[in-house]
């Protein structure tokens, strides 16, 4: 495959060059790596995309399966018939007693982050993050039900949006987050009714009225979200029965039972998701997510919206059109990789291995395996995936991710990738307790005592970022000098390392990784 070169509006004056495999890995993988870029090139772009669009055809690695079963065994499984995953967790490990739901939700988010770097289903994880920004929730407000909320995001990521939204709207998490748990015929709460139209489907361009918001809210009265069982939390005594009109469409909303309520709710979801306004909104958001904002996109949006409606809201034909479009091919450097994706990429590139077994019966340790990662991303960086800062999720605009907080957080990721064995080794939530130290020399193909420092610098930079630096001697020199000196002069590039000098220790390789983390190239997609 030929290399692709492009300029980014976020790194002026620098031409960026990478392989076609790396271009697609950056765009479509939740954790892009050199190995995944190579796999794309070996399989062919179209064949790789088709495999990823059908995740059930992919086989997970033995390492991922082993780690998930040992550390996150209640996540990404099928619950017994009729039960929610949250109910299954509490029944299996706590005798049915529900408590410390925030700690449980944190544990689930850690399982999702683990999946984002360790799973073979990379496009599924990437799209799951997109849906989490579209139908957003937060553990700060609604920690109940996160087993089910996150599982639905992944399982439904590459299917019909009408089915995905139906499943999400029925989770306890969403009903808490958007206050529908208090929405009754006696005290109307419009929040979920408003957001399902404004954020999840039509968008404000549809031109609906406040009367339509009230109408949808009435149709959603009495629903509490799946708690113990699936579709078992509808209260007919709290529901507003009778014909209701939404934007010219009258829903009979008849009957008197919970089953009648769910039938009407399904009719409402199908009505909202099959509208062209929804098709246009989702298509535009996908373009922002994958292509950016620096091209004419209206024509592509129309084609994607057509495909969405023709395929009965199936998102896969929409993605095929997007990924094969000229706009997508021309979008190199136009979008920004979020810090969480950078960290996931580093874990995958370093072949990070988790260890030990999580005792899910002990609430004092259940959340500890990746807790330091969770805290870093959720509170000291740009955010933890699958829990959003607002009802409209994380911003899709690339410019929103260009700030000092993101850049500074990436520079701190070395504690998770370079110093695992020495970082708070005795604490129960120590990363060292749950992860093996990364052997960067082995992962990057560097031989201590043989590989020259300058060659090692090139290898580290290209392997981790995917960008060529053949014409960037200053970057090579700065990285090599920092590896040997860790001095202000090294950072400023005033010192240089001779071409004949060799890498003399594993610590020097770690410093090359640490220095590479300061490069803006990590952010450019």
C-alpha positions in Angstrom: 0.0 0.0 0.0 1.2 3.5 -0.8 2.0 6.1 1.9 -0.5 8.9 2.5 0.8 12.5 3.1 -1.2 15.4 4.3 -1.1 18.6 6.3 -3.0 19.3 9.5 -4.6 22.6 10.4 -3.5 21.8 14.0 0.2 21.5 13.1 1.0 24.2 10.7 3.9 23.9 8.3 4.5 20.2 8.8 3.7 17.6 6.2 2.7 14.3 7.8 3.3 11.0 6.2 2.1 7.5 7.2 1.2 4.2 5.7 -2.4 3.6 4.5 -2.7 1.0 7.2 -1.8 3.5 9.9 -4.2 6.1 8.4 -7.2 3.7 8.8 -5.9 2.4 12.2 -5.9 5.9 13.5 -9.3 6.7 12.2 -11.1 3.4 13.0 -9.4 1.8 15.9 -10.2 2.6 19.6 -6.5 1.9 20.3 -4.5 2.3 17.0 -1.1 0.5 17.0 1.5 -0.5 14.5 0.4 -4.1 14.7 -3.2 -3.2 13.8 -2.0 -0.9 11.0 0.0 -3.9 9.6 -3.0 -6.2 9.9 -5.1 -3.7 7.8 -2.4 -3.7 5.1 -2.1 -7.4 5.1 -5.9 -8.1 4.9 -6.7 -5.1 2.7 -8.6 -2.1 3.8 -12.0 -3.2 2.5 -11.8 -6.7 3.9 -10.6 -5.4 7.3 -13.5 -2.9 7.5 -16.0 -5.6 6.5 -14.7 -7.9 9.3 -14.9 -5.1 11.8 -18.4 -4.2 10.8 -19.4 -7.7 11.7 -17.8 -8.1 15.1 -19.3 -11.5 15.8 -17.0 -12.9 13.1 -13.9 -11.8 15.1 -12.2 -14.1 17.6 -10.9 -12.4 20.8 -7.3 -13.2 21.9 -6.7 -15.7 24.6 -5.1 -12.9 26.7 -8.2 -10.6 26.5 -10.5 -13.5 27.4 -8.4 -14.5 30.3 -8.0 -11.0 31.7 -11.7 -10.2 31.4 -12.8 -13.5 33.1 -10.2 -12.9 35.9 -10.8 -9.2 36.6 -14.1 -8.2 35.0 -16.1 -11.4 34.9 -19.5 -9.8 35.3 -19.1 -7.5 32.3 -19.8 -8.2 28.6 -21.7 -11.5 29.3 -25.2 -12.6 28.7 -27.3 -12.4 31.8 -29.8 -15.2 32.7 -33.1 -14.8 30.8 -35.1 -11.9 32.1 -32.5 -10.5 34.4 -30.5 -7.3 34.0 -26.7 -7.6 34.2 -26.7 -5.4 37.3 -29.2 -7.7 39.0 -27.1 -10.7 37.9 -24.0 -9.1 39.4 -25.6 -8.4 42.8 -27.3 -11.8 43.0 -24.1 -13.7 42.1 -21.6 -11.8 44.3 -23.7 -10.0 47.0 -26.7 -12.1 47.8 -29.0 -9.7 46.0 -28.0 -6.7 48.2 -27.5 -3.6 46.1 -24.9 -1.2 47.5 -21.9 1.0 46.5 -23.3 1.4 43.0 -20.7 4.1 42.2 -17.9 1.7 42.9 -19.6 -0.9 40.7 -20.1 1.6 37.9 -16.4 2.5 38.1 -15.5 -1.1 37.8 -17.7 -1.4 34.7 -16.1 1.6 33.1 -12.6 0.1 33.7 -13.8 -3.1 32.0 -14.9 -1.0 29.0 -11.6 0.8 28.9 -9.8 -2.6 29.0 -11.9 -3.8 26.1 -11.1 -0.7 24.1 -7.4 -1.5 24.0 -7.3 -5.3 24.3 -10.3 -6.4 22.2 -10.0 -7.4 18.5 -13.3 -5.6 17.9 -11.7 -2.2 17.5 -14.3 -0.5 15.3 -17.1 -1.7 17.6 -15.4 0.0 20.5 -14.8 3.2 18.5 -18.5 3.4 17.5 -19.6 2.5 21.1 -17.7 5.7 22.2 -19.6 7.6 19.5 -23.0 6.4 20.7 -21.9 7.2 24.3 -21.6 10.8 23.2 -24.9 10.7 21.4 -27.0 9.0 24.1 -24.9 10.1 27.1 -25.1 9.2 30.8 -22.8 9.9 33.8 -21.9 7.8 36.8 -21.9 11.0 38.8 -25.7 11.3 38.5 -26.8 7.8 37.5 -24.4 5.0 38.5 -27.2 2.4 38.7 -27.4 0.0 35.8 -24.0 0.7 34.2 -23.4 -3.0 33.5 -26.4 -2.8 31.2 -25.8 0.7 29.8 -22.3 -0.1 28.7 -23.1 -3.6 27.4 -25.8 -2.2 25.2 -23.5 0.5 23.8 -21.1 -2.2 22.6 -23.6 -4.9 21.6 -25.7 -2.5 19.6 -22.9 -0.3 18.3 -23.0 -1.8 14.8 -26.7 -2.6 14.4 -29.9 -0.7 13.9 -30.1 2.6 15.7 -33.8 2.1 16.4 -32.9 -1.1 18.4 -29.9 0.6 20.1 -32.0 3.6 21.3 -34.8 1.3 22.4 -32.4 -0.7 24.6 -30.7 2.4 26.0 -33.9 4.2 26.8 -35.0 1.2 28.8 -31.8 1.0 31.0 -32.0 2.2 34.6 -29.0 4.4 33.9 -30.8 6.5 31.3 -34.0 6.8 33.3 -32.0 8.1 36.3 -29.8 10.4 34.2 -32.7 12.1 32.4 -35.0 12.1 35.4 -37.7 9.9 33.8 -37.8 7.9 37.0 -39.9 10.8 38.4 -42.0 11.3 35.3 -45.6 10.4 36.0 -49.1 11.4 34.9 -49.5 13.3 38.2 -46.1 15.2 38.0 -44.7 15.5 34.5 -41.0 15.6 34.1 -40.1 16.6 30.5 -36.3 16.0 30.6 -36.1 12.7 28.8 -38.9 13.7 26.4 -36.9 16.8 25.4 -33.5 15.1 25.2 -34.7 12.1 23.2 -35.9 14.6 20.5 -33.1 17.2 20.7 -30.1 15.0 21.3 -30.9 11.4 20.5 -33.0 11.8 17.3 -34.4 14.8 15.4 -32.3 17.7 16.7 -33.6 21.2 16.9 -33.6 21.6 13.1 -36.8 19.5 13.0 -38.8 22.5 14.3 -40.9 20.7 16.9 -42.7 22.7 19.6 -42.9 22.7 23.4 -46.3 20.9 22.9 -44.4 18.1 21.2 -42.0 17.9 24.1 -44.9 17.6 26.5 -46.5 15.0 24.3 -43.4 12.8 24.2 -43.0 13.2 28.0 -46.6 12.0 28.5 -45.9 9.0 26.4 -42.9 8.2 28.6 -44.7 8.5 32.0 -44.4 5.6 34.4 -41.2 4.1 33.0 -38.5 3.5 35.6 -35.9 1.7 33.5 -34.9 -1.9 33.8 -33.8 -2.6 37.4 -34.2 -6.3 38.3 -35.7 -7.6 35.1 -35.9 -6.7 31.4 -38.9 -4.6 30.5 -40.3 -5.0 34.0 -40.4 -1.5 35.3 -43.4 0.1 33.7 -46.1 1.4 36.1 -49.5 1.6 34.5 -50.9 3.5 37.5 -48.4 6.3 36.7 -48.8 6.3 32.9 -50.8 8.8 30.9 -53.0 6.6 28.6 -54.9 7.9 25.6 -54.2 9.3 22.1 -51.2 11.7 21.9 -50.0 13.6 18.8 -46.3 14.3 18.2 -45.4 16.5 15.2 -48.6 15.5 13.3 -48.3 11.8 14.2 -51.0 10.4 16.6 -50.0 7.5 18.7 -53.1 5.7 20.1 -51.3 4.9 23.4 -54.1 2.6 24.3 -54.7 -0.2 26.8 -54.1 -0.4 30.5 -51.1 -2.7 31.1 -47.3 -2.6 31.2 -47.2 -4.5 28.0 -49.4 -1.8 26.3 -47.0 0.8 27.7 -43.9 -0.9 26.2 -45.7 -1.3 22.8 -46.4 2.4 22.7 -42.8 3.3 23.7 -41.5 1.1 21.0 -43.8 2.8 18.5 -42.5 6.1 19.6 -38.8 5.1 19.4 -39.4 3.7 15.9 -41.2 6.9 14.8 -38.4 9.1 16.1 -35.5 7.1 14.7 -36.9 6.5 11.3 -37.3 10.2 10.6 -35.0 11.9 8.1 -34.1 14.5 10.7 -32.6 11.7 12.8 -30.8 10.3 9.7 -29.3 13.7 9.0 -28.3 14.4 12.5 -26.5 11.1 13.0 -24.8 11.4 9.6 -23.5 14.9 10.5 -22.2 13.7 13.8 -20.5 10.7 12.3 -18.8 13.1 9.8 -17.6 15.3 12.6 -16.3 12.3 14.5 -14.4 10.7 11.7 -13.8 13.5 9.1 -13.7 16.8 11.0 -15.0 20.2 10.0 -12.7 21.4 7.3 -14.4 20.0 4.2 -17.7 20.5 2.4 -19.8 17.6 3.9 -23.4 18.3 2.9 -23.4 16.0 -0.1 -21.9 13.1 1.9 -24.4 13.8 4.7 -27.3 13.3 2.3 -25.9 10.0 0.9 -25.4 8.7 4.4 -28.9 9.7 5.5 -30.4 8.0 2.5 -28.5 4.8 3.4 -29.7 5.0 7.0 -33.3 5.2 6.0 -33.1 2.6 3.3 -31.4 0.1 5.7 -34.1 0.5 8.4 -31.7 2.5 10.6 -28.8 0.0 10.3 -25.6 1.9 10.8 -23.3 -0.3 8.8 -24.3 0.8 5.3 -23.9 4.4 6.6 -20.4 3.7 7.7 -19.5 1.9 4.5 -20.4 5.0 2.5 -18.5 7.2 5.0 -15.3 5.1 5.0 -15.2 4.8 1.2 -15.9 8.5 0.6 -13.4 11.0 -0.9 -14.1 13.2 2.1 -12.9 10.5 4.5 -9.8 9.8 2.4 -8.9 13.5 2.5 -9.4 13.9 6.2 -5.9 13.0 7.4 -4.9 15.3 10.3 -8.4 16.9 10.4 -9.6 15.2 13.6 -8.1 14.9 17.1 -7.4 11.7 19.1 -8.7 12.0 22.6 -6.3 11.4 25.5 -8.1 8.2 26.5 -7.5 6.7 23.0 -3.8 7.7 23.2 -3.5 5.9 26.5 -5.3 2.9 25.1 -3.0 2.9 22.1 0.1 3.0 24.4 -1.2 0.0 26.5 -1.8 -2.0 23.3 1.5 -1.0 21.7 3.4 -1.9 24.9 1.5 -5.3 25.0 0.3 -4.5 28.6 -0.7 -7.5 30.6 -3.0 -7.4 33.5 -2.6 -9.9 36.4 -4.4 -11.3 39.5 -8.0 -12.1 40.1 -10.6 -9.6 41.2 -12.7 -10.5 44.2 -16.1 -9.2 43.2 -17.6 -10.1 46.6 -15.3 -7.5 48.3 -16.5 -4.0 47.5 -13.3 -2.5 48.9 -11.3 -3.9 46.0 -13.8 -4.4 43.1 -13.0 -1.0 41.6 -9.2 -1.1 42.1 -7.7 -2.8 39.0 -7.7 0.3 36.8 -8.7 2.9 39.4 -5.6 5.1 38.9 -6.4 5.1 35.2 -10.0 6.0 35.9 -9.0 8.8 38.2 -6.4 10.2 35.7 -8.9 10.2 32.8 -12.1 11.2 34.6 -10.8 13.9 36.9 -7.3 15.1 35.7 -7.6 14.7 31.9 -10.2 15.1 29.2 -12.5 12.4 30.5 -13.2 8.7 30.9 -15.0 7.1 27.9 -18.6 6.0 28.4 -19.4 8.5 31.2 -20.1 12.0 29.9 -19.7 15.5 31.4 -23.1 16.7 30.1 -26.3 15.4 28.5 -24.9 16.0 25.0 -21.8 13.9 25.7 -18.2 14.9 24.9 -17.8 17.4 22.1 -17.3 16.1 18.6 -15.6 19.2 17.3 -11.8 18.6 17.0 -11.0 22.1 18.2 -12.6 21.3 21.5 -9.8 18.8 22.2 -6.9 21.2 21.4 -6.1 22.5 24.9 -3.4 22.5 27.5 -5.3 20.0 29.7 -5.2 17.3 27.0 -1.6 17.9 26.1 -0.4 17.9 29.7 -2.4 14.8 30.6 -0.8 12.9 27.7 2.7 13.8 28.9 1.8 12.2 32.3 0.8 8.9 30.8 4.4 7.6 31.3 3.6 6.7 34.9 1.2 4.0 33.5 3.5 2.8 30.8 7.0 3.2 32.1 7.0 3.0 35.9 4.4 0.4 36.7 6.7 -1.6 38.9 7.7 1.3 41.1 4.4 3.3 41.4 2.6 2.9 44.7 3.4 -0.8 44.8 1.8 -1.6 48.1 -1.5 0.2 47.7 -4.6 -1.9 47.0 -5.4 0.3 43.9 -1.8 0.4 42.8 -1.4 -0.1 39.1 1.6 -2.4 39.9 -0.7 -4.7 41.7 -2.8 -5.3 38.6 -0.4 -4.9 35.7 2.9 -6.3 34.6 5.7 -3.8 33.8 5.9 -3.1 30.0 9.1 -4.3 28.4 9.4 -1.5 25.9 12.6 -2.7 24.4 10.9 -6.0 23.5 7.7 -4.4 22.4 9.4 -2.0 20.1 12.1 -4.3 18.7 15.1 -2.5 20.3 18.2 -4.4 21.5 20.0 -2.8 24.5 23.7 -2.5 23.7 23.2 -2.9 20.0 20.6 -0.5 18.6 21.9 3.0 18.2 20.2 5.7 20.2 19.2 7.6 17.0 17.7 4.5 15.4 15.9 3.7 18.6 14.4 7.2 18.6 13.1 6.7 15.1 11.7 3.3 15.9 9.9 4.5 19.1 8.4 7.6 17.4 7.3 5.8 14.2 6.0 2.7 16.0 3.9 4.7 18.6 2.6 7.6 16.4 2.7 5.9 12.9 4.2 9.1 11.4 7.4 9.1 9.4 10.2 11.4 10.6 12.7 10.8 7.8 12.8 14.5 7.1 12.6 15.5 10.8 16.2 15.2 12.1 15.5 17.7 14.9 12.9 15.4 16.4 15.3 12.4 16.3 18.0 14.4 17.9 15.8 15.8 20.6 14.5 12.3 21.5 17.9 10.7 21.5 19.4 13.4 23.6 16.6 13.3 26.2 17.1 9.5 26.4 20.7 10.0 27.3 20.6 13.2 29.3 17.1 14.2 30.6 18.4 17.8 30.7 16.9 21.1 29.7 19.4 21.2 26.9 18.0 17.9 25.6 14.5 19.3 25.6 15.7 22.5 23.7 17.7 20.4 21.3 21.0 22.1 22.2 22.8 18.9 22.8 23.2 16.0 20.3 24.0 12.3 20.5 26.5 10.7 18.1 25.2 8.4 15.5 27.5 5.6 16.9 26.1 5.8 20.4 24.1 2.8 21.6 21.1 2.3 23.8 22.7 1.2 27.0 19.7 0.4 29.3 16.0 -0.2 29.5 15.6 3.1 31.3 16.8 4.9 28.1 14.2 3.2 26.1 11.6 4.3 28.6 12.8 7.9 28.3 12.4 7.7 24.6 8.8 6.7 25.1 8.4 9.5 27.7 9.8 12.1 25.3 7.7 10.9 22.4 4.6 11.5 24.5 5.3 15.3 24.3 5.0 15.2 20.5 1.7 16.7 19.1 1.6 14.0 16.5 -0.1 11.7 19.0 -3.2 13.9 18.7 -3.5 14.1 15.0 -5.8 11.7 13.3 
